[in-house]
């Protein structure tokens, strides 16, 4: 039994053990910048992480590299971590210096700034591409994606 005195006239008696003050459950979190045309905001993203990873095949400069990428990390993060020399700049999905053509598979790139019709044609930005399946990707010249994005912006 625990006795707690709140004031000289009030005493509380409890029979249950005190609750722990530290959390017993841990949830994976990542803090990533969320691109916005005029503001830089940071949002806490809770992503369900699993132990499965996806096989990503990246064609770049005449070579094909195989990577294992978790669903909560970007393909660019993993490529750079593995030592690949992949073009990139802002890592926010805005500058378009990490373009790729998705030859097979699917990615979540909802945090990027590509137009829907460009995404439907299979283009992606590796800095905001989270794998949703095994993928085959070809890194393309930045000019190819820029011209396509600008052409669809005029429509």
C-alpha positions, 0 to 999 in steps of 0.5 A: 500500500502506498500513502500519499499526503497531498495536504495536511488534511488530505491523504490518499491510500493506493494499493496498486504499484506506481505506473512507470514514467518511461514509455514501454513501446517504441515507434520508429520515427524519422524527421525529414524535410517536407518540401513546400514551394515557399517554406521549409517545414519539418514534419515528423513522419511515423512510418511503419517499418518492417524487416523486409527490404526490397531488391533495387537494381540501379543502372548508372554509367554503364553499370548495374548495382544491386541494393537492398533498400528498406521501405523507410529509406530513400533509394538515394540514401541507400545508393550514396551509403553504398558508395555510388556516385549518384547525382543529387543536390537538395534531397527534398524532391524539388531541384530535380538533380536525381532523376530516374526512369522506373523500368519495373516496380513501384515507389512512393514519391508523394513527397516530391514535386513532380507532376502526376503525368510525369510520374505516370510515365515512370519518372521519379526523383531518387531522393523522395523514392521509397520502394514499395516493391522490388524495382529496376531503375535507370538514372537519366540525365537531368535535362531529360526530366526537366524538359518533360516536367516543363513541357507538362507544366505548359499544358 
